[in-house]
Amino acid sequence: MPQLNPAPWFYILIFSWLIFILIIPLKVVAHTYPNPPTSKTTDSPKTDSWSWPW
């Protein structure tokens, strides 16, 4: 049964895990956001009561 031969699949497994562990995190960390987050102001907005027409 050829699927029991680990020779090619073991190297594919190791190579794919090396990509997941070494290359992808570097690309994720290097990602920059187009709009940096801004801090929220501590002032609460002024709310008026509504005057309903009925």
CHARMM internal coordinates of N, CA and C (Angstrom, degrees):
IC EDIT
DIST 1 N 1 CA 1.4497
DIST 1 CA 1 C 1.5288
ANGL 1 N 1 CA 1 C 109.21
DIST 1 C 2 N 1.3082
ANGL 1 CA 1 C 2 N 118.33
DIHE 1 N 1 CA 1 C 2 N 118.31
DIST 2 N 2 CA 1.4626
ANGL 1 C 2 N 2 CA 120.42
DIHE 1 CA 1 C 2 N 2 CA -172.62
DIST 2 CA 2 C 1.5313
ANGL 2 N 2 CA 2 C 113.63
DIHE 1 C 2 N 2 CA 2 C -70.90
DIST 2 C 3 N 1.3436
ANGL 2 CA 2 C 3 N 119.11
DIHE 2 N 2 CA 2 C 3 N -22.72
DIST 3 N 3 CA 1.4531
ANGL 2 C 3 N 3 CA 118.46
DIHE 2 CA 2 C 3 N 3 CA -178.48
DIST 3 CA 3 C 1.5267
ANGL 3 N 3 CA 3 C 112.52
DIHE 2 C 3 N 3 CA 3 C -73.18
DIST 3 C 4 N 1.3098
ANGL 3 CA 3 C 4 N 117.79
DIHE 3 N 3 CA 3 C 4 N -9.74
DIST 4 N 4 CA 1.4530
ANGL 3 C 4 N 4 CA 120.32
DIHE 3 CA 3 C 4 N 4 CA 176.68
DIST 4 CA 4 C 1.5250
ANGL 4 N 4 CA 4 C 112.16
DIHE 3 C 4 N 4 CA 4 C -86.64
DIST 4 C 5 N 1.3030
ANGL 4 CA 4 C 5 N 117.67
DIHE 4 N 4 CA 4 C 5 N -6.88
DIST 5 N 5 CA 1.4516
ANGL 4 C 5 N 5 CA 121.36
DIHE 4 CA 4 C 5 N 5 CA 177.35
DIST 5 CA 5 C 1.5337
ANGL 5 N 5 CA 5 C 108.29
DIHE 4 C 5 N 5 CA 5 C -81.86
DIST 5 C 6 N 1.3394
ANGL 5 CA 5 C 6 N 119.44
DIHE 5 N 5 CA 5 C 6 N 109.85
DIST 6 N 6 CA 1.4654
ANGL 5 C 6 N 6 CA 120.97
DIHE 5 CA 5 C 6 N 6 CA -174.82
DIST 6 CA 6 C 1.5246
ANGL 6 N 6 CA 6 C 114.09
DIHE 5 C 6 N 6 CA 6 C -82.93
DIST 6 C 7 N 1.3150
ANGL 6 CA 6 C 7 N 117.81
DIHE 6 N 6 CA 6 C 7 N 0.06
DIST 7 N 7 CA 1.4632
ANGL 6 C 7 N 7 CA 119.68
DIHE 6 CA 6 C 7 N 7 CA -172.97
DIST 7 CA 7 C 1.5263
ANGL 7 N 7 CA 7 C 113.78
DIHE 6 C 7 N 7 CA 7 C -58.81
DIST 7 C 8 N 1.3335
ANGL 7 CA 7 C 8 N 122.44
DIHE 7 N 7 CA 7 C 8 N -56.90
DIST 8 N 8 CA 1.4675
ANGL 7 C 8 N 8 CA 118.09
DIHE 7 CA 7 C 8 N 8 CA -178.21
DIST 8 CA 8 C 1.5203
ANGL 8 N 8 CA 8 C 112.29
DIHE 7 C 8 N 8 CA 8 C -76.92
DIST 8 C 9 N 1.3340
ANGL 8 CA 8 C 9 N 118.11
DIHE 8 N 8 CA 8 C 9 N -33.81
DIST 9 N 9 CA 1.4611
ANGL 8 C 9 N 9 CA 120.35
DIHE 8 CA 8 C 9 N 9 CA -174.00
DIST 9 CA 9 C 1.5142
ANGL 9 N 9 CA 9 C 112.09
DIHE 8 C 9 N 9 CA 9 C -73.63
DIST 9 C 10 N 1.2996
ANGL 9 CA 9 C 10 N 117.49
DIHE 9 N 9 CA 9 C 10 N -31.16
DIST 10 N 10 CA 1.4677
ANGL 9 C 10 N 10 CA 119.58
DIHE 9 CA 9 C 10 N 10 CA 178.97
DIST 10 CA 10 C 1.5236
ANGL 10 N 10 CA 10 C 110.61
DIHE 9 C 10 N 10 CA 10 C -65.74
DIST 10 C 11 N 1.3153
ANGL 10 CA 10 C 11 N 117.34
DIHE 10 N 10 CA 10 C 11 N -40.66
DIST 11 N 11 CA 1.4655
ANGL 10 C 11 N 11 CA 120.27
DIHE 10 CA 10 C 11 N 11 CA 178.95
DIST 11 CA 11 C 1.5269
ANGL 11 N 11 CA 11 C 111.45
DIHE 10 C 11 N 11 CA 11 C -69.89
DIST 11 C 12 N 1.3253
ANGL 11 CA 11 C 12 N 117.04
DIHE 11 N 11 CA 11 C 12 N -34.59
DIST 12 N 12 CA 1.4641
ANGL 11 C 12 N 12 CA 120.00
DIHE 11 CA 11 C 12 N 12 CA 175.87
DIST 12 CA 12 C 1.5277
ANGL 12 N 12 CA 12 C 109.79
DIHE 11 C 12 N 12 CA 12 C -66.04
DIST 12 C 13 N 1.3161
ANGL 12 CA 12 C 13 N 116.68
DIHE 12 N 12 CA 12 C 13 N -41.43
DIST 13 N 13 CA 1.4636
ANGL 12 C 13 N 13 CA 121.05
DIHE 12 CA 12 C 13 N 13 CA 177.71
DIST 13 CA 13 C 1.5274
ANGL 13 N 13 CA 13 C 111.16
DIHE 12 C 13 N 13 CA 13 C -62.10
DIST 13 C 14 N 1.3088
ANGL 13 CA 13 C 14 N 117.59
DIHE 13 N 13 CA 13 C 14 N -47.65
DIST 14 N 14 CA 1.4647
ANGL 13 C 14 N 14 CA 121.50
DIHE 13 CA 13 C 14 N 14 CA -179.78
DIST 14 CA 14 C 1.5253
ANGL 14 N 14 CA 14 C 110.55
DIHE 13 C 14 N 14 CA 14 C -63.75
DIST 14 C 15 N 1.3090
ANGL 14 CA 14 C 15 N 117.93
DIHE 14 N 14 CA 14 C 15 N -43.21
DIST 15 N 15 CA 1.4610
ANGL 14 C 15 N 15 CA 121.21
DIHE 14 CA 14 C 15 N 15 CA -179.58
DIST 15 CA 15 C 1.5263
ANGL 15 N 15 CA 15 C 111.68
DIHE 14 C 15 N 15 CA 15 C -65.14
DIST 15 C 16 N 1.3299
ANGL 15 CA 15 C 16 N 116.86
DIHE 15 N 15 CA 15 C 16 N -40.95
DIST 16 N 16 CA 1.4632
ANGL 15 C 16 N 16 CA 118.92
DIHE 15 CA 15 C 16 N 16 CA 179.46
DIST 16 CA 16 C 1.5252
ANGL 16 N 16 CA 16 C 111.05
DIHE 15 C 16 N 16 CA 16 C -67.98
DIST 16 C 17 N 1.3255
ANGL 16 CA 16 C 17 N 118.38
DIHE 16 N 16 CA 16 C 17 N -38.20
DIST 17 N 17 CA 1.4635
ANGL 16 C 17 N 17 CA 119.74
DIHE 16 CA 16 C 17 N 17 CA 177.57
DIST 17 CA 17 C 1.5219
ANGL 17 N 17 CA 17 C 111.49
DIHE 16 C 17 N 17 CA 17 C -68.67
DIST 17 C 18 N 1.3127
ANGL 17 CA 17 C 18 N 118.12
DIHE 17 N 17 CA 17 C 18 N -33.85
DIST 18 N 18 CA 1.4617
ANGL 17 C 18 N 18 CA 119.69
DIHE 17 CA 17 C 18 N 18 CA 175.33
DIST 18 CA 18 C 1.5246
ANGL 18 N 18 CA 18 C 110.87
DIHE 17 C 18 N 18 CA 18 C -63.67
DIST 18 C 19 N 1.3169
ANGL 18 CA 18 C 19 N 116.84
DIHE 18 N 18 CA 18 C 19 N -37.50
DIST 19 N 19 CA 1.4662
ANGL 18 C 19 N 19 CA 120.02
DIHE 18 CA 18 C 19 N 19 CA 176.73
DIST 19 CA 19 C 1.5168
ANGL 19 N 19 CA 19 C 109.73
DIHE 18 C 19 N 19 CA 19 C -65.22
DIST 19 C 20 N 1.3353
ANGL 19 CA 19 C 20 N 116.91
DIHE 19 N 19 CA 19 C 20 N -45.91
DIST 20 N 20 CA 1.4630
ANGL 19 C 20 N 20 CA 120.18
DIHE 19 CA 19 C 20 N 20 CA -179.02
DIST 20 CA 20 C 1.5221
ANGL 20 N 20 CA 20 C 112.77
DIHE 19 C 20 N 20 CA 20 C -65.29
DIST 20 C 21 N 1.3143
ANGL 20 CA 20 C 21 N 117.51
DIHE 20 N 20 CA 20 C 21 N -33.48
DIST 21 N 21 CA 1.4664
ANGL 20 C 21 N 21 CA 120.38
DIHE 20 CA 20 C 21 N 21 CA -175.45
DIST 21 CA 21 C 1.5240
ANGL 21 N 21 CA 21 C 112.20
DIHE 20 C 21 N 21 CA 21 C -88.35
DIST 21 C 22 N 1.3238
ANGL 21 CA 21 C 22 N 118.20
DIHE 21 N 21 CA 21 C 22 N -36.15
DIST 22 N 22 CA 1.4612
ANGL 21 C 22 N 22 CA 120.33
DIHE 21 CA 21 C 22 N 22 CA -172.80
DIST 22 CA 22 C 1.5229
ANGL 22 N 22 CA 22 C 114.64
DIHE 21 C 22 N 22 CA 22 C -101.55
DIST 22 C 23 N 1.3005
ANGL 22 CA 22 C 23 N 118.53
DIHE 22 N 22 CA 22 C 23 N -42.27
DIST 23 N 23 CA 1.4655
ANGL 22 C 23 N 23 CA 120.76
DIHE 22 CA 22 C 23 N 23 CA -170.51
DIST 23 CA 23 C 1.5257
ANGL 23 N 23 CA 23 C 112.20
DIHE 22 C 23 N 23 CA 23 C -90.64
DIST 23 C 24 N 1.3211
ANGL 23 CA 23 C 24 N 117.35
DIHE 23 N 23 CA 23 C 24 N -48.10
DIST 24 N 24 CA 1.4672
ANGL 23 C 24 N 24 CA 119.94
DIHE 23 CA 23 C 24 N 24 CA -175.53
DIST 24 CA 24 C 1.5302
ANGL 24 N 24 CA 24 C 112.33
DIHE 23 C 24 N 24 CA 24 C -63.98
DIST 24 C 25 N 1.3376
ANGL 24 CA 24 C 25 N 121.65
DIHE 24 N 24 CA 24 C 25 N -43.69
DIST 25 N 25 CA 1.4735
ANGL 24 C 25 N 25 CA 118.75
DIHE 24 CA 24 C 25 N 25 CA 177.85
DIST 25 CA 25 C 1.5238
ANGL 25 N 25 CA 25 C 113.21
DIHE 24 C 25 N 25 CA 25 C -60.92
DIST 25 C 26 N 1.3223
ANGL 25 CA 25 C 26 N 118.13
DIHE 25 N 25 CA 25 C 26 N -33.24
DIST 26 N 26 CA 1.4631
ANGL 25 C 26 N 26 CA 119.69
DIHE 25 CA 25 C 26 N 26 CA 178.25
DIST 26 CA 26 C 1.5223
ANGL 26 N 26 CA 26 C 110.73
DIHE 25 C 26 N 26 CA 26 C -65.69
DIST 26 C 27 N 1.3217
ANGL 26 CA 26 C 27 N 116.92
DIHE 26 N 26 CA 26 C 27 N -37.90
DIST 27 N 27 CA 1.4567
ANGL 26 C 27 N 27 CA 120.42
DIHE 26 CA 26 C 27 N 27 CA 178.75
DIST 27 CA 27 C 1.5239
ANGL 27 N 27 CA 27 C 111.29
DIHE 26 C 27 N 27 CA 27 C -71.19
DIST 27 C 28 N 1.3111
ANGL 27 CA 27 C 28 N 117.44
DIHE 27 N 27 CA 27 C 28 N -35.32
DIST 28 N 28 CA 1.4611
ANGL 27 C 28 N 28 CA 120.49
DIHE 27 CA 27 C 28 N 28 CA 179.46
DIST 28 CA 28 C 1.5255
ANGL 28 N 28 CA 28 C 110.60
DIHE 27 C 28 N 28 CA 28 C -70.59
DIST 28 C 29 N 1.3162
ANGL 28 CA 28 C 29 N 117.41
DIHE 28 N 28 CA 28 C 29 N -41.58
DIST 29 N 29 CA 1.4672
ANGL 28 C 29 N 29 CA 120.87
DIHE 28 CA 28 C 29 N 29 CA -179.47
DIST 29 CA 29 C 1.5209
ANGL 29 N 29 CA 29 C 110.88
DIHE 28 C 29 N 29 CA 29 C -68.41
DIST 29 C 30 N 1.3132
ANGL 29 CA 29 C 30 N 117.83
DIHE 29 N 29 CA 29 C 30 N -31.96
DIST 30 N 30 CA 1.4558
ANGL 29 C 30 N 30 CA 121.19
DIHE 29 CA 29 C 30 N 30 CA -178.87
DIST 30 CA 30 C 1.5247
ANGL 30 N 30 CA 30 C 112.52
DIHE 29 C 30 N 30 CA 30 C -78.64
DIST 30 C 31 N 1.3218
ANGL 30 CA 30 C 31 N 117.26
DIHE 30 N 30 CA 30 C 31 N -4.85
DIST 31 N 31 CA 1.4619
ANGL 30 C 31 N 31 CA 120.34
DIHE 30 CA 30 C 31 N 31 CA -178.78
DIST 31 CA 31 C 1.5288
ANGL 31 N 31 CA 31 C 109.71
DIHE 30 C 31 N 31 CA 31 C -69.64
DIST 31 C 32 N 1.3145
ANGL 31 CA 31 C 32 N 116.32
DIHE 31 N 31 CA 31 C 32 N 132.94
DIST 32 N 32 CA 1.4635
ANGL 31 C 32 N 32 CA 120.64
DIHE 31 CA 31 C 32 N 32 CA 176.73
DIST 32 CA 32 C 1.5204
ANGL 32 N 32 CA 32 C 108.59
DIHE 31 C 32 N 32 CA 32 C -115.67
DIST 32 C 33 N 1.3064
ANGL 32 CA 32 C 33 N 115.28
DIHE 32 N 32 CA 32 C 33 N 143.40
DIST 33 N 33 CA 1.4519
ANGL 32 C 33 N 33 CA 120.73
DIHE 32 CA 32 C 33 N 33 CA 179.87
DIST 33 CA 33 C 1.5175
ANGL 33 N 33 CA 33 C 109.67
DIHE 32 C 33 N 33 CA 33 C -85.86
DIST 33 C 34 N 1.3363
ANGL 33 CA 33 C 34 N 118.53
DIHE 33 N 33 CA 33 C 34 N 143.36
DIST 34 N 34 CA 1.4651
ANGL 33 C 34 N 34 CA 120.44
DIHE 33 CA 33 C 34 N 34 CA -178.77
DIST 34 CA 34 C 1.5302
ANGL 34 N 34 CA 34 C 112.28
DIHE 33 C 34 N 34 CA 34 C -68.34
DIST 34 C 35 N 1.3154
ANGL 34 CA 34 C 35 N 117.70
DIHE 34 N 34 CA 34 C 35 N -32.28
DIST 35 N 35 CA 1.4570
ANGL 34 C 35 N 35 CA 121.87
DIHE 34 CA 34 C 35 N 35 CA 178.55
DIST 35 CA 35 C 1.5204
ANGL 35 N 35 CA 35 C 108.79
DIHE 34 C 35 N 35 CA 35 C -121.55
DIST 35 C 36 N 1.3186
ANGL 35 CA 35 C 36 N 117.80
DIHE 35 N 35 CA 35 C 36 N 111.25
DIST 36 N 36 CA 1.4610
ANGL 35 C 36 N 36 CA 118.60
DIHE 35 CA 35 C 36 N 36 CA -179.65
DIST 36 CA 36 C 1.5283
ANGL 36 N 36 CA 36 C 110.18
DIHE 35 C 36 N 36 CA 36 C -67.28
DIST 36 C 37 N 1.3177
ANGL 36 CA 36 C 37 N 117.93
DIHE 36 N 36 CA 36 C 37 N 147.41
DIST 37 N 37 CA 1.4594
ANGL 36 C 37 N 37 CA 119.74
DIHE 36 CA 36 C 37 N 37 CA -179.19
DIST 37 CA 37 C 1.5301
ANGL 37 N 37 CA 37 C 111.02
DIHE 36 C 37 N 37 CA 37 C -67.61
DIST 37 C 38 N 1.3056
ANGL 37 CA 37 C 38 N 115.59
DIHE 37 N 37 CA 37 C 38 N 142.71
DIST 38 N 38 CA 1.4647
ANGL 37 C 38 N 38 CA 120.85
DIHE 37 CA 37 C 38 N 38 CA 178.53
DIST 38 CA 38 C 1.5149
ANGL 38 N 38 CA 38 C 108.59
DIHE 37 C 38 N 38 CA 38 C -107.85
DIST 38 C 39 N 1.3123
ANGL 38 CA 38 C 39 N 115.12
DIHE 38 N 38 CA 38 C 39 N 151.28
DIST 39 N 39 CA 1.4522
ANGL 38 C 39 N 39 CA 119.18
DIHE 38 CA 38 C 39 N 39 CA 179.30
DIST 39 CA 39 C 1.5281
ANGL 39 N 39 CA 39 C 109.86
DIHE 38 C 39 N 39 CA 39 C -76.12
DIST 39 C 40 N 1.2991
ANGL 39 CA 39 C 40 N 115.22
DIHE 39 N 39 CA 39 C 40 N 146.50
DIST 40 N 40 CA 1.4510
ANGL 39 C 40 N 40 CA 121.19
DIHE 39 CA 39 C 40 N 40 CA -178.41
DIST 40 CA 40 C 1.5247
ANGL 40 N 40 CA 40 C 109.07
DIHE 39 C 40 N 40 CA 40 C -80.55
DIST 40 C 41 N 1.3249
ANGL 40 CA 40 C 41 N 116.26
DIHE 40 N 40 CA 40 C 41 N 140.10
DIST 41 N 41 CA 1.4583
ANGL 40 C 41 N 41 CA 119.44
DIHE 40 CA 40 C 41 N 41 CA 178.92
DIST 41 CA 41 C 1.5167
ANGL 41 N 41 CA 41 C 109.81
DIHE 40 C 41 N 41 CA 41 C -75.65
DIST 41 C 42 N 1.3206
ANGL 41 CA 41 C 42 N 115.89
DIHE 41 N 41 CA 41 C 42 N 151.44
DIST 42 N 42 CA 1.4594
ANGL 41 C 42 N 42 CA 120.34
DIHE 41 CA 41 C 42 N 42 CA -179.71
DIST 42 CA 42 C 1.5205
ANGL 42 N 42 CA 42 C 111.83
DIHE 41 C 42 N 42 CA 42 C -87.74
DIST 42 C 43 N 1.3286
ANGL 42 CA 42 C 43 N 117.81
DIHE 42 N 42 CA 42 C 43 N -8.50
DIST 43 N 43 CA 1.4607
ANGL 42 C 43 N 43 CA 120.34
DIHE 42 CA 42 C 43 N 43 CA 178.38
DIST 43 CA 43 C 1.5206
ANGL 43 N 43 CA 43 C 109.49
DIHE 42 C 43 N 43 CA 43 C -73.41
DIST 43 C 44 N 1.3327
ANGL 43 CA 43 C 44 N 115.07
DIHE 43 N 43 CA 43 C 44 N 133.91
DIST 44 N 44 CA 1.4579
ANGL 43 C 44 N 44 CA 118.37
DIHE 43 CA 43 C 44 N 44 CA 176.93
DIST 44 CA 44 C 1.5290
ANGL 44 N 44 CA 44 C 108.32
DIHE 43 C 44 N 44 CA 44 C -87.53
DIST 44 C 45 N 1.3101
ANGL 44 CA 44 C 45 N 117.56
DIHE 44 N 44 CA 44 C 45 N 141.68
DIST 45 N 45 CA 1.4612
ANGL 44 C 45 N 45 CA 119.45
DIHE 44 CA 44 C 45 N 45 CA -178.62
DIST 45 CA 45 C 1.5320
ANGL 45 N 45 CA 45 C 110.84
DIHE 44 C 45 N 45 CA 45 C -68.70
DIST 45 C 46 N 1.3233
ANGL 45 CA 45 C 46 N 114.99
DIHE 45 N 45 CA 45 C 46 N 147.04
DIST 46 N 46 CA 1.4609
ANGL 45 C 46 N 46 CA 120.08
DIHE 45 CA 45 C 46 N 46 CA 179.73
DIST 46 CA 46 C 1.5212
ANGL 46 N 46 CA 46 C 108.53
DIHE 45 C 46 N 46 CA 46 C -80.11
DIST 46 C 47 N 1.3249
ANGL 46 CA 46 C 47 N 115.23
DIHE 46 N 46 CA 46 C 47 N 123.85
DIST 47 N 47 CA 1.4565
ANGL 46 C 47 N 47 CA 119.95
DIHE 46 CA 46 C 47 N 47 CA -179.76
DIST 47 CA 47 C 1.5220
ANGL 47 N 47 CA 47 C 109.21
DIHE 46 C 47 N 47 CA 47 C -112.58
DIST 47 C 48 N 1.3068
ANGL 47 CA 47 C 48 N 115.81
DIHE 47 N 47 CA 47 C 48 N 134.53
DIST 48 N 48 CA 1.4667
ANGL 47 C 48 N 48 CA 121.81
DIHE 47 CA 47 C 48 N 48 CA 176.82
DIST 48 CA 48 C 1.5227
ANGL 48 N 48 CA 48 C 108.57
DIHE 47 C 48 N 48 CA 48 C -103.81
DIST 48 C 49 N 1.3280
ANGL 48 CA 48 C 49 N 114.94
DIHE 48 N 48 CA 48 C 49 N 152.91
DIST 49 N 49 CA 1.4608
ANGL 48 C 49 N 49 CA 118.22
DIHE 48 CA 48 C 49 N 49 CA 176.18
DIST 49 CA 49 C 1.5271
ANGL 49 N 49 CA 49 C 108.97
DIHE 48 C 49 N 49 CA 49 C -75.26
DIST 49 C 50 N 1.2956
ANGL 49 CA 49 C 50 N 115.45
DIHE 49 N 49 CA 49 C 50 N 148.63
DIST 50 N 50 CA 1.4557
ANGL 49 C 50 N 50 CA 119.93
DIHE 49 CA 49 C 50 N 50 CA -178.36
DIST 50 CA 50 C 1.5228
ANGL 50 N 50 CA 50 C 109.71
DIHE 49 C 50 N 50 CA 50 C -86.51
DIST 50 C 51 N 1.2789
ANGL 50 CA 50 C 51 N 114.30
DIHE 50 N 50 CA 50 C 51 N 140.73
DIST 51 N 51 CA 1.4681
ANGL 50 C 51 N 51 CA 118.87
DIHE 50 CA 50 C 51 N 51 CA 173.63
DIST 51 CA 51 C 1.5279
ANGL 51 N 51 CA 51 C 107.86
DIHE 50 C 51 N 51 CA 51 C -104.46
DIST 51 C 52 N 1.2983
ANGL 51 CA 51 C 52 N 115.84
DIHE 51 N 51 CA 51 C 52 N 102.25
DIST 52 N 52 CA 1.4585
ANGL 51 C 52 N 52 CA 120.92
DIHE 51 CA 51 C 52 N 52 CA -176.28
DIST 52 CA 52 C 1.5236
ANGL 52 N 52 CA 52 C 109.21
DIHE 51 C 52 N 52 CA 52 C -75.76
DIST 52 C 53 N 1.3191
ANGL 52 CA 52 C 53 N 118.89
DIHE 52 N 52 CA 52 C 53 N 142.16
DIST 53 N 53 CA 1.4488
ANGL 52 C 53 N 53 CA 121.26
DIHE 52 CA 52 C 53 N 53 CA -175.85
DIST 53 CA 53 C 1.5432
ANGL 53 N 53 CA 53 C 114.14
DIHE 52 C 53 N 53 CA 53 C -73.09
DIST 53 C 54 N 1.2826
ANGL 53 CA 53 C 54 N 120.66
DIHE 53 N 53 CA 53 C 54 N -8.83
DIST 54 N 54 CA 1.4661
ANGL 53 C 54 N 54 CA 119.69
DIHE 53 CA 53 C 54 N 54 CA -179.42
DIST 54 CA 54 C 1.4741
ANGL 54 N 54 CA 54 C 108.13
DIHE 53 C 54 N 54 CA 54 C -97.30
END
COOR INIT
IC SEED 1 N 1 CA 1 C
IC BUILD
